[in-house]
Amino acid sequence: MSAKHFINDPTLLVNSALESITYTNPSVALDSENKIIYRRPQHGVPPQVSIISGGGSGHEPSFSAMVGNGLLSAAVAGTIFASPSAEQVRKAIMSRVDTDKGVLVTVMNYTGDILNFGMAVEKAKAAGMNVEMVVVGDDVGVGREKGGKVGRRGIAGTVLVHKISGALAAQGASLEQVYKVAKLTADNLVSVGASLEHVHVPGRALPDPNSKESLGAKEVEVGMGIHNEPGSGRAEVELPELVSKMLSQLLDQNDSDRAFLNVNSNEVVLLVNNLGGVSVLELGGITAEVVKQLSKWGIQPVRILSGTYMTSLNGLGFSISLLNVVNTNIGGPSMIQLLDAPCEAAGWTAPILKETWEAKNKATREDNAASGPEAKPSGLKYDAAEAQEALIAGLEAVVTAEPEVTRYDTVVGDGDCGIGLKRGAEGILQHLAANPLSGDAVVDLAKIVSVVETTMDGTSGALYAIFLNSLVHSLKGLAAGEVTAQTWAGALKQSCEALSRYTPARPGDRTVVDALYPFVDTLEKAGNLKEAAEASKKAAEGTKGMKASLGRTVYIGGSGYEEVPDPGAWGLACFFLGLADSWEAI
């Protein structure tokens, strides 16, 4: 792996790379503040379904360079290997694309992406917009047993979903039709990658070449993810044997752990994707080997795409994707016709048209998406002074617990959980110092939600934002009156149900949910905040030794889960304990 870069500042790298796309394709513009590449308005062109995708940077040309006529309408970029925030995505949906015929949001199956894009979709729906979301999980590198509830990761096959759905949208199809075909394409995809080494993220410390993460001089990792996640195993193999292993994982119906799709269509599309660091010459040799070995499986691809579509920075590897071409049943063009349809995006093989260059279109879209209406007084009253004191105590408990939570997350995660919780807590504390609670539950909580959305990022930030947004919605549906423990419990119960639509996490999966559900259940049954907080603490402590079913810990592996409780669950329990020590009204 090369740890040398021309641009070592990751922020400058992402921003300048996004800017470059507007130079290579004059039909797109950049919202630099929100890191959104979007199509410039085109006058006289009939409205069509807009397609938005995105994710962490480092996978170029996906997603930003896939924006253009006949493909994506907009792409939202996060920092390197990190999901963009829900606010970025919301701006893209509500301000940067045509919404007359609806919007399709397509994301890869990563927790942060699903939560942040999902929250933005729900906000757009709440504003009355017609929006649908498709999640793509095409990777077979991690089988059913290891993947568990996380499911298959999304990798390079995702670009085929974009191309086919983008072409259909360009032909004037309805949102229902575009959604159906996008999902059908995603459901008929399998992919697997392989790499000779992990990649180095600019700005990070140099890796230890003697660490267990580094591959040997002759080793290859089969199924390595596009964020350096481990796959199914390592081996010292030459290319023919490597390709054979990869095709077996894609095609062998006797492999119950990986037989996600029976590739038996009369028409199959092959995509051989460069992860960023393979030379064009070598990728050609790899493609030839894949095509030859596919014939042994009785597969003669009707279309073969070979090139750089979705990278992992300068990853020294490649991936193979296979698409079953099936009947779309919409009475229109076939998948192959849609794949062949012209498009105009710098990241796809079709060139930018001469007419587009000569048009010199300088039009941009203005930011007309408000962050959301002010919450109206609800009549749900409580003692503001006592609640403020208790809330401050709970938030200060989170700040105090940060070193402990960080230590736990360093053992079983990437070490950022404590910092994220502390950042959110400190943001709310600053807000409360300037804006004391009013005593109206809906008004006060709505203001706190805005703080959470702007101060907390990543998976934790999205989870808390979705939960608290739903809590505001639940409270709005209640009749005016005094807020009691039962009032809070009922609303919290509804919020748990809303959260369950965006994450499969349930008690026993070793997540923040392990501390949340017991708190809500106990509050509902006992009506006592201290008992509920103690139940949350006990459940958080119980995650020590519990094997994770979700989150980054699933991919990290190891025995760390036996040593420490789940960091997110412990952080939430600390908040509840601090809250309960001060709020005697509940």
Buried (B, 14 or more C-beta within 10 A) or exposed (E): BEBEBEEEEBEEBBBEBBEBBBEEBBBBBBBEEBBBBBBBEBEEEEEBBBBBBBBBBBBBBBBBBBBBBBBBBBBBBBBBBBBBBBBBBBBBBBBBBBBEBBBBBBBBBBBBBBBBBBBBBBBBBEBEBBBBBBBBBBBBBBBBEBBBBBBBBBBBBBBBBBBBBBBBBBBEBBBEBBBBBBBBBBBBBBBBBBBBBBBBBBBEEEBEEEEEEBBEEEEBBBBBBBBBBBBBEBBEBEBEEBBBBBBBBBBEEEBEBBBBBEBEBEBBBBBBBBBBBBEEEBBEEBBEBBBEBBEEBEBEBBBBBBBBBBBBBBBBBBBBBBBBBBEBEBEBBBBBBBBEBEBBBBBBEBEBEEEBEEEEBEEEBEEEBEEBEEBEEBEBBBBBEBBBBBBBBBBBBBBEBBEBBBEBBBBBBEBBBBBBBBBBBBBBBEBBEEEEBEBBBBBBBBBBBBBBBBBBBBBBBBBBBBBBBBBBBBBBEBEEEEBEBEBBBBBBBBBBEBBEEBBBBBBBBBBBBBBBBBBBBBBBEBBBBBBBBBBBBEBBBBBBEBBBBBBBBBBBEEEBBEEBBBBBBBBBBBBBBBBBBBBEBB
